[in-house]
């Protein structure tokens, strides 16, 4: 009987410890790094994009997926043009239930317009990342950042809870 109690107590402690560690792991990541769960594209298409000052920039209308299955760009319907935003530049605002892009309207006005044919031009792709202040994930510099064990954790998808 004492063995059963010891085993049950051990299991309870193990499960409790597991939940405790998981809660620390998931609560310690900033939203821009880990949005919390995987999404189907239809859940993000149509999501509003605003800057931190709540200025409305438009809605996500599409995504670019590369040959490795990564998402380099979200396509923003911005006025009369489409703009390719580096996917990592977007953060999910849980309170406002929208995506946030930390940029001024004036800077977004000057962003290069998106055209599907531009995707074949690596210079355009890298220039677009640089315009938004991001390093393309396929460069050596970015790969070195992602390999850093402490602060740089690869991106995930949003959690709109």
Helices and strands as residue ranges (DSSP letters): H 2-27, H 41-44, E 48-50, E 56-65, E 71-78, E 81-86, G 87-89, E 90-93, E 98-101, H 105-109, G 116-120, H 122-131, H 140-147
